[in-house]
Amino acid sequence: MNFKSLKPPHFGSVLIETGLSAAIARGEPLSERMEATIFWVSAASGIAFIAGADLIALLFSRFVPGHDVLPSLLALSPVLLASALLTLPNGLVIRQQKFWAFAIADICAVIMSSTAAIILAFRGYGIRALVIQIQILTNTKLVVLYLCARPNISFKFHVSEIGWMLKFGFHAVLSNISTFISRTIDNMLIGGLLGTLKLGWYAMAFQIRTIPDSIISGPVYASLIPVIGRNSSDSNAVRKLFLSAISTISVIIFPISVGMSLTADFSIPLILGEKWSPSVKLLEILAVASGANCLAMAVGVCLLAIGHSRAQMALTGYLTAASVVAVPLGLPWGPPGVAVAILIASLSAWPFYLYTAKQKFGTSVIEILSRGRIPAIATIAMALSIIICRKAIVIGLDRLIILPTCMTLGGIIYFGFIAIFGRKLLSDSLALFQVSRT
């Protein structure tokens, strides 16, 4: 409803964190003074992020005239402090396996922020509605997670006590910054060179393509760090857990990314309105890139769990470099060219991810790829069923009927195939979740 009432140019947001959450979640001993130190280091980092973001916003407005985004960017910058302060409760919640806290925080945040944004959007607040939505969303999560995690915060802190965490977190911070650049370079160049209207269409498709990672895969990633971290001294256990993680992510991500791509021309006009139709082709391309990115992130999370934050930083650095090179090359063909460039950059990183996984987890490339074989075949079968189902449109059925029909049929075909031929994958995934609960 909110996106229906806003025009395409009124769209965009950014978040970043300090990188210590993974270090906290790994399960190393953590004293009260260390918790307090992490809190104050996170707060200082958040303030630094705000200063940097405001400087970038000012430079952007100076050298790219004609765009009225400066007030919105300045209004959004305090979100960076809230995001940095989430480092401690995020790490503690994952460490304590209180995943229900994330659910409560998300539900409260979404209800409160969406309600406010919808009301403001219908009253003509435009981009300010999204700015307020993001502020309420982030700060509600911050309050709820602090209440659930109950961290020890005091003025008794000493930076030297978290020296190893800072070293670990430094690589994670660089990785986060690198990821931030790779995920915003396309939006920045499209907005600066092609205009805010095309940016709105692209940003909408880009936001939708992150749904599999942010909603579906998030709990899996969160459970991997403490589980693998506790077994980091046992190379055989780490190898098995890593392969189980790849299996689990593949089973979840493959059908979602392909399904989003195949049904984009139905879902976007139906849910968001006809004015967002230019986002259809973009989502069809970016949804495929989303699947590759989710699996890459799974490898990165597993590397963090065993303490190889530097290797994870190197991989995200390559992906960023590939995006920085590819995106300008795709600009002459407009947003679709940029979307193809992002897809190529994402796929080009996979040989490096596979090689690193082979080195760090003691497995073979063939063994890693074999974990995605059954989900890939099941996804192809699902895709064929959706394509056949789409032919029903020639007899005049409405989109409101075609979309759920395609989703239902595709789901039946996919999960039926997995149930028959992928029982080992399901048992591995179940074993991973059982280990995460112990």
Buried (B, 14 or more C-beta within 10 A) or exposed (E): EBBBBBEBBBBBBBBBBBBBBBBBBBBBEBEEBBBBBBBBBBBBBBBBBBEBBBEBBEEBBEEEEEBEBBEBBBBBBBBBBBBBBBBBBBBBBBBBBBBEBBEBBBEBBBEBBBEBBBEBBBEEBBBBBBBBBBBBBBBBBBBBBBEBBEBBBEEEBEEEBBEEBBEBBBBBBBBBBBBBBBBBBBBBBBBBEBEBEBBBBBBBBBBBBBBBBEEBBBBBBBBBBBBBBBBBEEEEBBBBBBBBBBBBBBBBBBBBBBBBBBBBBBBBBBBBBEBBBBBBBBBBBBBBBBBBBBBBBBBBBBBBBBBBBBBBBBBBBBBBBBBBBBBBEBBEEBBBBBBBBBBBBBBBBBEBBBEBBBEBBEBEEEBBEEBBEBBBBBBBBBBEBBEEBBEEBEEEEEBEEBBEBBBEBBBEBBBEBBEEEBEEBBEBBEBBBEBBEE
